[in-house]
Amino acid sequence: MSENIDLNSVLNNMKSIDNKTYKQVMKVLEKRLESLQESIKEYQIPVILAFDGWSAAGKGTLISRVLHSLDPRFFNVFTMGKMTEERRLRPFLWSFWTKTPAKGRISIFDKSWCRLILPEHCELSTKEKAGFYYDISAFEQQLKDDGFVILKFFLEISKEEQNLRFKELERKPETAWRVNQHDWQQNKDYRNFSIQFNEMVQKTNFKGSEWSIVDADDTKFAIVKTIRIIIDRIEAEIEHRKQKAERPVIYTPDPIVVKNNPLNIDLFKEINDKEYKVRLDFLQQKISEQGYKMYTKRKSVVIVYEGWDAAGKGGNIKRLTERIDPRAYEVVPIAAPTAEELSHHYLWRFFNRMPKDGHMTIFDRSWYGRVMVERIERITPPDDCARAYKEINDMELHLANHGVIIFKFWLQIDQEEQLARFEARQKDPLKNYKITDEDWRNREKWDQYEAAVGEMLKKTHTSYAPWTIVESNDKKYARIKVLEIVTRILDKLL
């Protein structure tokens, strides 16, 4: 059989493969796959391969064979079957988001994110189960929109074949540990498990990330079919990118018009020094006690601070956290993304910093940069920025479905107050590091940013992650307002 073999004609009518044909076909497929890995790097394509299926269906063997001809420096394999304590304390997609590949790399998952809805996984909360299929759909869509190739394989074997494999594994001392009581229960109750698997596959079979059902009774056939599907899908993506590269993208201006901008509020709200001290002491003591309740009740909190340059985010965060046990919270300052962060989906770096249950994470600036600075400065294509509103809402919904309490604060000041603070910073040797040329450039685009912020507030204000606009011309008033809102909501939810 030559390397010019017509694989379609050879394989379409097969359900099993003899050894001679298998070796000949694999020689061709492995060369093509090896070549494609170079193209994946060249075209910076992030690839996800997810393998699921029946116990003893041969996922490990199949993964090993798929990777046999690939350069191990450019792929990672993750075994996702065991629900660890670390995974259990976070939203269920966290463990997959944080393992999504950078551009030009491949992530292989032994057991997929879709499997977590099965009865064997009882770790999902009631809210998570209710929102499971929507969260999965949003997760896959976000990755596909960012150029990911997602291939999901379900390995199907018969009840009889599974029974034989279990017995063969148990016969050898070195493999007997691989068969447990749950495996035998799966074989005994094969029909019921089949119904569960079918439902999972049908409800998570999305366009562009469909399931490929692989008959794995014959291992060699399963290997050949899987590699062939991988090759076809990646070749199609490369062809798509070649065609796209031939059509230059022209970024057109993105005028923003917002009616009834929510930023148009009365900023002249103040608090006198005496009342400020009394309220601050009371509220800080209260949030300190709530920090302990958060831990004992395993409730996590995410607080997002956004606002104008010099609006007082740092001082506000300091007063919020001053008396909280420092082991219970983390403050994450968000700057321009690093090269590593830019090689991933833009939400990747934020999922990596989400709190585990019982803890608080405070973001000093956040994922909202996607629809503000990246939009105004034309760092990101307009279509990507427009899509980000739904992506952000879906991410926050996923957190809320896990039970995360989300606060989002926009610290609002007027142009005159900002100018006064800029000038004060320049004169103060201890604070002039805070003022940069970029701050002055951003100030020149005040009207554009104001419109973008108004649109952002309208499109991402939800019941599960509402925005609060904080009048911040008076820093002390702003600090008390934030503390009062956080403590009041935590009182209610804890």
N, C-alpha and C positions, 0 to 999 in steps of 0.2 A: 504494500500500500504506500503510495508516494505522498510527499508533503503537499501535493496539490489535490489531495483527496477532497471530495465533496462531502463534507461532514453531514450536511442536512439529509442527503440521500441515504447515507449509511446509518444515521441515528434515529431518524423520524419513526421508524417502525420497530424500534428495539424496546424491549423491557428488561433484557439481560444481555451481557456481553461476555464472549469467551476471552480467555487470557491473551491469545494472539492479537485479536482485534483491539482489545483494551490497550495493550502496549503500543500498538501502531497509532491509535487515535490519540493517546496521551502524549506521545512524542510531538504531535502537531500542536495540540492544545497548549502544552506547557511553553512551547516556543512563542506562541502568540500571546500568552498571558505575561510572560517575561518581558516581551516587547511593550505590552500595554502599560506595564508599571512605569516604564520610562516616560510614556506619554502622559500618564497621570501626574507625574512630577512636572513635566514640561508645561502642561496646561493648567497646573495647580488645581486639580480636581480632588476634593475631599470625598472619600468613598467609605460607606458603611455596609458591612456584610453582617446580617443577623441570622443566626441559625437556631431553629426551634424544632420541636417535634416530639415524638414518642420516646420514652426511655428505651435505651439500647438501639435506637435507630441509627446510631453511628455518627453523631455530630462531631465527636472528637476526631475520628478517623477522617471524616470528610474535610474538616478544617485543616488538619495536618497536610492532607494531599493537595488542597487548594493552594496552600502557602509554600509547597515544596519548591517551586521554581522562582519564588519571589525573594527580593532582597530584604532580610529581616530588619534592616535599619529603618525601613519606611512603613512598617505596620506594627500594630499592637493588638494583642488578643486579650479579651476580658471575659472571665467566667462569671456569669451573673446569676447563677442558680440560687446561691445561698443568700438569704436575707440577713445581712449583718446588722449589728446594733447601730453602726454609723449610718447605714442606709435607712434603717427604720425611723431614725430621728429626723429625717429630712423629707421633703416632697419626693414622691416616688420617681419622678423623672430626673431628679438631681444627679443620681449616680450614672445616668446615661448622658445627660448634658455635659457633665464634666469630663467625659471620656470621648466626646465627639472629636474627630480628627482635625488636624490643621490641613490647610490646602496642600495637596500633593501627597497626602498620607492616607492610609487605610486603617480603619478600626474594625475589628472582628468581634462580634458579641456571641458567645456561647450561651444561648437563651436570650430572648428578646424582651423589650419593654412591654410588649403586648401580653405576655404570659402572666403578668401580675394580677390580672382580673380573675384568673382561675381560682376555684375554691381552695386549692392547696396553699394559696397566699392570702392569709387572713390579716396581714399587717396593714392593709389599706383601711383608712378611716371611712366612715359612712359617706362623708362629703367627697372623698377621693373616688370612691366607687361610683357615686352618682355622676361625677364629672369625668370619669376615666376615658371614655371613648372620645369625648371632645378634646381633652388634653392630649391624647395620643395623636389625633388628627392634626391639631395645631402644631405639635412638636415636629411631626414629619413635614408638614407644609412649610414651616419656617426654614427647615434645613434645605428642602428642595428649592425654595425660592432663592436661597443663598448659593445654589450651585452644587449641592451635595447629590451624589448618586447613592440611593438607598436600595439595597437588594435584600429581600427577606425570603428565607427558605424554610419551608415546613417539611420535615422528613417523615414520610408516611410508611409504616410497616404493618403487616397483618398481625393479628392476635397470635397466630401459630408461629410466625417467625420470631416475634418478640419472646414467646415462651421458650423457644429453642435457644435463643441468645442468652436469656437469663440463666438457663441451666448450664450452658457452656461456660459462662462467666463464673458461676458458683463452683463449677467442677475444679477450677484451678485456684489454689490458695492465693496467688498473687493478684487475682482479679475478683475474688469473691466479695471483697469489700464494696465493689461498685454496684452491687444489687442490694437494695434495702426493702423494708416492708412496704413502703409506698409504691415501689416499682411493681411488686407482685400484686398489690391492690389495683394498680392501673391495669394489669393484664386480666385480673379476675373480673373487674368491672369495665371491661374494654368498651362496651357499647355506650355507657354513660360518659366516659372520658372522651369518646369520639364525638359525642354531641357537644361537649364543652369546647373541644378543640375547633370544631366546625364553626361554632358561634364566634369564637375569638377571631378566627381567620376571616370570616365573612364581614364582621363589624370593623375590622382594621385593614381591610383590603382597599387602599386608597389609590386613586389614579397617580401614576408616577412612582409609587412605592408599593406595587401589588405584591402579593405573596406568590411565590413559585412553589407549587406542590411537587415534591420529588419522591417518586416511588423508590424506597430504600431497601426493599427486600433483597435486591442484588446491589451490593456495595459498589462494585465497579461501575454499574450503570448510573448509580446516584452521583458518583464522583464526576463522570463524564458529562452528565446532564447539567450539573451545577456549574462546572467550569465553563461550559458552553454558554450558559445563560449570562454568566459574569462577563465573558468576552463580548457577547452581542450587545449587552447594555452599555458597557464602557465605550465600545467602538461607536455606538450611536451618539453618546454624549460628546465624544471627541469630534465627530463629524458636525454636530450641532454647534460646537464652539468655533470650529473652522469657519462655518458659514456666518456665524455671528461676528467674527473678527473682520470679515469682509464688508460688513455694514457699519461704518463709523457712527458712533453715538454722538449726537450734538446736544449738549445741555442747554436748554432754553431757560431764560429767566423765570423765576417762580414767584409771581406777585402774590402777596397774601392779603386778603381782605377779611377782616373779622368784624362782624356787627355785634354791638353790645359787648365789647371786650370786658371780660370779668376783672381785668386789672384796673378798671376805672373805679377806684374806691377812695374813700376818705382816708388819707394817710396821717392825719393830724390827731392821732390818738396817743395819749401819754399816761404815765403813771408817776406819781411823786416818789421821791427817794424813800420816805418812811414806809409807805404802803408796799413799795417794791421789796424792801428787805423782809418785811413780815410775810408777804406772799411767797417770796422765794424760799425762805426757810421752811415754811409749811409744805410747799409743793415738793421740794427736794427731799424732805423726810418721807413724804408719801410715796414718791417714785422709788426711793430706796427700799421701802417695804414691799412695793409691788414687784421689784426685781427678784426678791426672794420668792414671792408667790408664783411668778413666771416659771421659776426653776422647779418648784415643787409640783406645779400643775402641768409642766412640760409644754408650755405655750411659748411660741417664738414670736418675735416682733421685728418688723423691718420698718425703719424710718428713713424717708428720703428727704433730703434738703436740697432744694433748688432755689435760685434767686439771682438777683443782679450782683455784679461784682461790687464788693464792699457793703453788701446788704446785712452782714453780721452773722453769717452762717457759723463761723468758727466759735464766736462768743456764745451763740445760742446752744450749740452742741456741748460746749464746756459746762454751761449751767444745767443742762439736761442730765449730764452724766456724772456731775461732780460727786454725788454721794452714792452712786450705784456701785456695787461690788465690781471692780474692774475685770474679774473673771467671768462676769455675766454678759459683757457686751464687747463689741468691737466697732471702732470707727474706721470706715474705709474711705479715704480721700481719693477721688477719681480725677486723674490727670489724662493727658493724651495717651492713647493706647500704645503699648510697646510693640515691637516687631512680632513677638510671639502672640500677643493678643490680636493683632491685625490679621494674623494667619488663620484665625478661627472666626466662627460666627460671632457677631458683635455682642450677643447676649452671653456667650460662653464665660467671659471673665466675671460677669455678675453672678451667674449661677455658682461659680467657684467660691464666692464669698457669702453665700446665703447662710443664715444661722441654723444651727441644729435646734431641736426642740428644747425649750427652756432658756434660750439665749436671745440676745438682741443684736442686730446689726444696723448701724447708722451709716448711710451713704451720704458723704459730702460731695454732692453732684452724683449723677447716676446715668442710667440707660437713656434718660431723656435728652442727653446730648445729641442723640441720633436725629431728633426732630428740631433741635435748636442750632447749636454751633455747626454741626455737620451739614445742616440744611442751608443756613445763611451763608456760610463760608464755601458752600458748594464742594465740600469734601466728599460727599456721598451722592450718587446719582439721585435725581428727583423721585424716580419710581421706587427706589429703595426706601427713601425717607417717607414717602406716602404710605408704603406698606407697613412701616414701623409702628404706626398707631395701633393696628390690630395685633401685631406681634407683641407689643408691650402689654396691651390689655389681656391677651391670652396668657402671657407669662405671669402676670399678677393674679389672674384667676386661678392658675395652677397653684400658686403659693397659698391663696385663700382657701382653695379646696382641701389643702392639707391642714388648714387651721391657723396659718400665719396671720397675725394682726398687722395690717399695713397702714402706715401714716405717710402722707405726702404733704410737704409744706413748701409753698412758694413765698419767699421773703421779698416783699415789695417795698421799694423806696422810689422817690422821684429823682429826676435828673439833678436838681439843685442839691439835694442831700448827697447824692453820689459824688458830685463834684467837690463838695466840702470835705467829704471823707478821703477822696483821692489826694487833695491838696494837703490835708492833715498828715496822711501817710508819708508823703514826700518830704515833709518837714521833720518828721520824727525818725531819728537814726535807728531806733529799735523796730520801726515798722515799715521803712521805705522799701524793704525787700518784697513787701506784699503788692507793690504797685509796679506794673510792667507796661512795656509798650503795647502789648496785646490788649491790656485793659483799656487804654486810651483808644485803640482802634475799634474795639467793640462798642465803646461809648458813642463813636461816630455813627454806628448803625443802630442806634437806640430804637428808632421807629420800626425797623425791620424785625428786630428781636422782640419788640413788644407785640407785634402782630403774630409772630410765630408762637410766642408763649401763650397768647390768648387762644389761638387755635388748639395748641397742645392741651391746655387746661380743659377746654370744652370736649375734646375728643377722647381724653383719657380719665375723665372724672367718672368713676363708677361707684356702685353701692359697696363693693368689696374693697375698693382702693380709692377713696375719695381724696380730692385735693382740698387743702385749706390755704387760703391766701392770708398771709400774716402782714399786717401793717407794721413796717419796720423802720420808719423814720425815727421813732424812739426805740432804741435797742432794748431798753428795759421792758417796755410794754410788750415787744415781740417775744422776749424770753418768757415772760409770764403767760402770754397767750398760748404758746406752744406747750409749756408745762401743764397748764390747766386742761388743754384738750387731751393730751396723752394720758394724764392721770385719771380724767373723767371716763375716758373710753376703757382704760384698763380696769378701773373699778367695776365697770359694767360687765366686762367680758371675763374677768378673773374671779 
